[in-house]
Amino acid sequence: MSSTVPGSDFSLPSLRILLYDSGLLRVLAAILSASALALPSLALAAGPVSLNYAIPSSTLNAGVGDMASANYKLSSSLGDAFFTGPSGSASYRLVRGLWGPAGALTLTTLTVSVSGSGTVVSDPVGIACPGDCVGTYPPGTGVVLTATTIGGSTFTGWLGGGCTGTSVTCNVTVSMARTVSATFAAPGTVASLDIDLSRAETKYDALTDGLLVIRYLFGLSGSALINGAVGPTATRTTPMQIGDYLTDIKPALDVDGNGQADALTDGLLIIRYLFGLRGNSLVAGAVDPLATRKTASEIESYIQSLMP
């Protein structure tokens, strides 16, 4: 006897599937034979897809472990570990063959990019970047990202997905597709607005350092980035040196703390400050309404921290 599950592209011999709990899948199966039933493509809602998982009979396996139901548990037909989280169909689902289109769960994507020497991993599992930099999760899942330096590198911060600052962890709610970047710089890198690394008397200049920042945030590179904007006492002078340094400190250029480094907010705030503007003249029209730093005093204090 064989039956075909709606929405699948294969037949399952001697299996009955029960769907309940507001569309969440629970396997309370009766397998008429004593052997395990191999399923093509069984996957976590957030995690790797496998082609080699089975539902062992409770006659042979008492259904112990994280995903044990009253009669059955899900485990790998290859013997490798499968589930590590709590049991509960809100967290896991069968992606192919046992879940028809009408009840399909839409997953949201979290993408991580890493610049420099470091790694980012996620909890729940799904991201281990570089390598596996895209994870899929049920909508609304809270994901903790953790950045780890390699070889003495310096973690200079997060951007995107609601992440900002230099804490090694960031909490992301995956309510929609999100992208987060993590930046690692050379050992000992200090985020400073002395972009061209000038002598003390010409440091923090609006028409050199400020102009370099705003050009970079507008996407300029090469000679277009540095032409006429490198000070006479600068020691960081080439497009590569200046571009690489700005990339290394880009998270620190998020002056208003909205998780983005933008020319028309952060770049404008920096160049205004270096021109000597303060108070409302500094922040007017240049702060994101959703920013975490909004007042003139907050902005001034933050920019000053970039001028050691």
N, C-alpha and C positions, 0 to 999 in steps of 0.2 A: 504494500500500500504506500502511496506517495501523495503528497499534497503540495501545492504551490502557494507560497505566501504572497498576498497582494502587494504590488509594488516592488517585487523582487524579480530577478532574472534567473532563478534556479529553483529546483524542487528540493524539498526537504523530506526524506523518508521518515514516517512515523513520528512527527513532531506536532504538538499543539501549543500555540502561543496565546497567551492571554494579555490583552492591553487594558489597563485601567489606571486610576489615580490621575485624572486630568490629562490623559494622553501619554503619561510616562510609562516606559516599558518595564515590566517585571517578567522575568522568565520563571513561570511555574509549570514547567513542561512535563509531559509524560513521554518517556522514550520507551517504545515497546520492545526494542531489542536491548540487550545487556551492554552493547558497545557504545562508546562515545560517538557523538555526531559532529563531524568536522564542519565548521562554518567558513565560507569564504568571506574574507574582509570584515573582521570584527574589530572595532576601534573604540577608544576612549573619545568622549566629547572634546577633551583637550588632551592630546597626546598622540603617540604614534599609531599608525594603522598596521595591522597584522593580517596575514592571510592564513594563519595557522592556529586558530583557537577553537576550542571544543567545549561542549556542555557535558560533563561526565554524569552518568546516572548516579542517583543517590544510593542505589544498590551497591555500586562499586566505590562510591566516594560519598561520605556522609554530609558533604556540603559545608565544610568548615572553611573559615577564612573571611577576608574582608567582604567578599561579594556573595556570601552564602545566603540562599533563600531558604525557605522551609524544606525544600527537597533537593535543590541543585545549587551548584556554584559555577561561576565562570572561571576557567583556568586555561592555560596554554597547552595545546596538544604537543608542544615541543618541550614542555617542562620548565620554560623560563617564567620569571615573575611577570604578572600582568597588572593586577590592581594593587595600588598602595594606599589609596585614600579610603574614606569611609564608604560603607555600602549605601546605597540610595540611588534610585534611578534618576534623581535630579542631577546627579553628578556624571552619570555614565549613560551611554546608549549604544545600541547596535546600529552602525551607520548604514550597512548595506544588507538588503534582503529581508530584514525583519521590521522595517520601519517604513510604512508607505508614505507617499507624497503628502497626504492630508495631515499626517501627524508629524511631519519632519520638523526637526529642531534646527532653526537657523543659527549658525555659529558666527561669532564675530572674530575679527583678526587683529592680533597685536603683532606689530613688526618692530624689531629692534635693529638699530645700526650701531656699530662700534667703530670709533676712530682712535687709532693708536694701539698701544700694547695693553690690552685688558680684556676681560670677559664679562658677560652679563648672563645670569641665569634667572629663571622664574620659579615662583611657587604660587600656584600649582605648576607642575612640570609642563614643559612644552617648548621652552626657549633655553638654549645653551649656545650663546652667540660669542664669537664667530662659530660658524658651522650650521646650527639650526636657529635661525633668527626670526622665524615666523611661527607664532602659536595661534591656535583657534580655540575659542572658549564660548560657553553659553553666554548670552547677553547678560550684562550686569555682574559678571564674575570679577571679584577683587583679586588682582595679581600683584604680588610683591616681586619687584626686580631688584637684584643685588649685583653691584659692580665690584669687581676684584681686579686689582692692579697686577701687572706681570713685570718682573725684572726691575722693580723699583720705580716704575712709572708713577705719574701723578694723576689722580682722578680729578678732572677739572669741572665735571658736572654733567647734568641732564638737560635735555631740551625735548619738548613735545609730549603729547599725551597727558598733559597735566603735571608733568615732572619738571622740576627746576631745582637749582641749588646743588650743593656738593655732598650731601649725605649719600652714603654708599647704597642706601636702599630708597626705593621709590614705590609708592602704592598707586596702582593704576586700576581704575574701574573700567572694564571693557564693555561699555554701553554701546559703543559703535567702533568701527575700524579705527585703530589708533596706531601712530608711529612715534617711537621714542628713540632718541639718540643718546649715546653715552660717549664721552670724550676723555681720552687718556693722553697725557702729554709726557714729554721727556722728564726724567727724574729732576726734581728741584725747580720745575717750572712754577713761576709765580704770575698770576694774572695781574697785569698792570697796563695802564693807559699810556705808558711810555712805549708806544708801538715801535718806533724806529730806534729805540735804545740810545737815546742822546745823552750828552753830558748834563749835569744838574741844571745849568743855566738855561737849557732849551728843552727840558722835559715837559710833557703834558701841554703841548701846544695845539691850539685849535686848528691852525692851518697846515699842520703836519699830522700829528697823531689823530686829531679829531677827523680830519679829512680822510685819512687812511681807513679809519673805522667805518665811516659812512659809505665810502666807496666799496669796501669789502662786503658790507651788508646789502648793498645794491647788486652784488654779484660780479663786480669787476675783478679782473686778475691780470697777471703779466704787467706789461708796461702801463696799461691803463689804470692799474691800481696805484702805482707809485709816482707817476710823472708829476714833477713839481711839488711833491708832498713829502719828501724826505729831508729832514733838517740838516744843516751844515755840519753838525757835530755827531750825526747818527753813526752808529756802528752796526746796525741792522739795516741793510741798504738795498738788497736785491729783491725782485718780485717773489722769488721762492722763499727767502728768509722771512719776509714780512707776511706773505700769504700763509705760510706754515704756522707762524706764531699766532696769527689771528684765528686760524682754524683750531689751534690748541686751546685758546682761551675763549672760544666762541660762547660757551655756556655763561661765562662771566659777563658777556656783553648784553645779557638779558636784564637790563637795568630795572625795568618795572616789574619783573618777576612773573610774567604771564606764560612762561614756558617757551617763548620764541625770542629769537634775536632779530629784530626788525629795523630796517633803515629809518623808517618814518616815525618810529617811536623811540627805540633805544639809541639808534645812531644820532637822532636829532637831540635827544636829551644830553648825550655825551658832548656833542659839539657846542651846544648852547652853554653847558656848564664850563667848558674850556674857554669859551668867550667871556665868561664872567657873569652870566645870567643866573639869578637866584629867585626864589619865591615863585609866584605865579608866572612870571616871565619865563621861568625854566620849564614848567610843566604844562602850560596851556596848550591844549590840542595835541599833546605828545604822549599821553598815557592811555593805555588800553583800559576801558571800563572794567574789564575782568582781571586786571592786574592785581598782584598781591602787595605791590608798593605803589601808592597813588599820590600821597601828599608830597609837597615840595621838600619837607624835612626828611621824609623817608628816602626820596630820590637823591637828595644832596648827600645824605649820610652814606648811601650805598656807593655812589660815584667816588666819594672821598676814600672809601675803602680800597678802591682800585688805583690809588695814587700813593703807594707806600714811600 
